[in-house]
């Protein structure tokens, strides 16, 4: 029988949340506010939010550990043979919305899922990844982000980075807009290669890689001067982030369907965003370059 250790996963995820919050607080100079919450159907979590900082307009880092008697539809639609099983799901998810338009928005999550039934071996897997959404991209930042992503998973096979990168490009895609959400990174699900200990180690490497990928970019770009034009474009592009999260994101749908805490599920939303009917940018502008050069899959390494 497969030996899994959900307690070890929980301990790692709580520590990861602490370390990420400490790192983001050090960059911004302000602390996170924490809300601990319980879920009526089982489990709970702790949501941490930093708002109104000089560097981060809003940053949310959420830990959750929920369980229940029946898998939500979002979890069983891809694996219908698991319908009717009880489950537990543990994860850390985060979204950071910087104030300066030259600092990219970033997202990361790592998670562990177990589906159980009487007289049957548990079915488990890891998932997660991290991706970057710049508004005014720099090629050096994009290459750095993807190099950290590559190095995080390389010890578990050279096939993982290209596979997880493609998965990320495909997943964070807005078909109604014909563009990716950003420049991607890593996305994986249903990962159990090598057994529990090996797969857990790979997930930890991805979780630990996020701040190595993001911190140098924030430090390099947070002092870049900007005008109202760049700020307006940032808010317009944030609207795309909202569209993806509400229309396509499986994590958002799972949280709602599983009866999670709504404030925590929607903490990924930006504090400000805007939409403009039939918005157009000038052809030879930095704003046009974002769509033309960065919002289609690209080999950064």
Secondary structure, 3 states (H helix, E strand, C coil): CCCCCHHHHHHHHHHHHHHHHHHHHHHHCCCCEEEEEECCCCEEEEEEEEECCCCEEEEEEEEEEEEECCCCHHHHCCCHHHCCCEEEEEEEEEEEEECCCCCCEEEEEEEEEEEECCCCCCEEEEEEEEEEECCCCCHHHHHHHHHHHHHHHHCCCHHHHHHHHHHHHHHCEECCCCEECCCEEEEEEEECCCCHHHHHHHHHHHHHHHHHHHHHHHHHHCCCCCCHHHHHHHHHHHHHHHHHHHHCCHHHHHHHHCCCCHHHHHHHCCCCCCCCCCCCCCCCCHHHHHHHHHCCCCCCC
